[in-house]
Amino acid sequence: MSQHAGEVYPGVTVNPNIMQGKPVLTGTRIPVELIVGQLAGGETFETVGVAYRVTDEQIRTALGYAAQLLASETVYVVSPS
């Protein structure tokens, strides 16, 4: 992995010195995966916003980044023999 920090999606930054290089909301140490995981677990925008001090816009940014990653992902299904 490159040792350079940078924005990988509007509002999402990667820096090898922050959270071991995981994508975080820009200006925070909050990993995108944490926000998406909390929502997937049934938490509301409001609960996540209060718990991590993030805005609805930042939560949508995390979801947008996750959606972009999934859109660029190719999944191959292998049938059992």
N, C-alpha and C positions, 0 to 999 in steps of 0.2 A: 504494500500500500504506500502511496506517496506520503511524504512527510509534510505536505502542505495542507493548510486549512482552506476551506472554501464552501461556498453555497452550492448545494447539489440540487436544490429546488427552492423556489422563492419562500423564504422563511425557515429553511432547514439547512443546517451547517454541519460539516464534518471536519473535525480537528483531531489529529492523533493524540493530542494532549488533553482532550476533554472526553470523559466517559469512554476511554479506550478506543476512540475513533468512531463510535456509534453515531448515527445521524441524530442530532438534537435540534430542538426549536432554537432558532437563532437568538443569541443573547441570553440563553439559559443553559443549564446542565440537564435538561429534561429530555430523555430519549424519546424519539417518535414512537418506538415500540411500546413504551410504557403507556403513553396516551391511548394508542390504538388498542392495546391489551385491556386497559381499564374499560373502554367502551364495549369491547367484545365481551367482557365479563358482565355486562349489564349496567354499568354505571352511566349516569346521565352526564350531559355536557355540564350542567350546573355543578354536580358533585365533583367532577374531574377539575373543573375550573377553580373551585374553592380549594380543593385538596392540593393542587399543584400551582396555584396562582397563575393560571393561564386564561387567556380570553377565548371566547367562542371562535374567533378568527384563527387563533393559534391551533385550536383543536381541529378545525377544518383544514388547516395547512397540513397537519400530521396525517389526516385521512387522505388528502390529496396526494401527498408524497407516497403513501402506502399504495394507493390506487395506481399511481404511475409505475411503481415497481412491479406490481402485478400485471399491468398491461404490457410490460416489456419482457415478462417471464414466459418461457416456453416450457410446458410440462409434457413429458412423454409418459404414457401409460404402458406398462409392460405387463402382458398377460402371463399368468402362471403357466408353466408347462404342463 
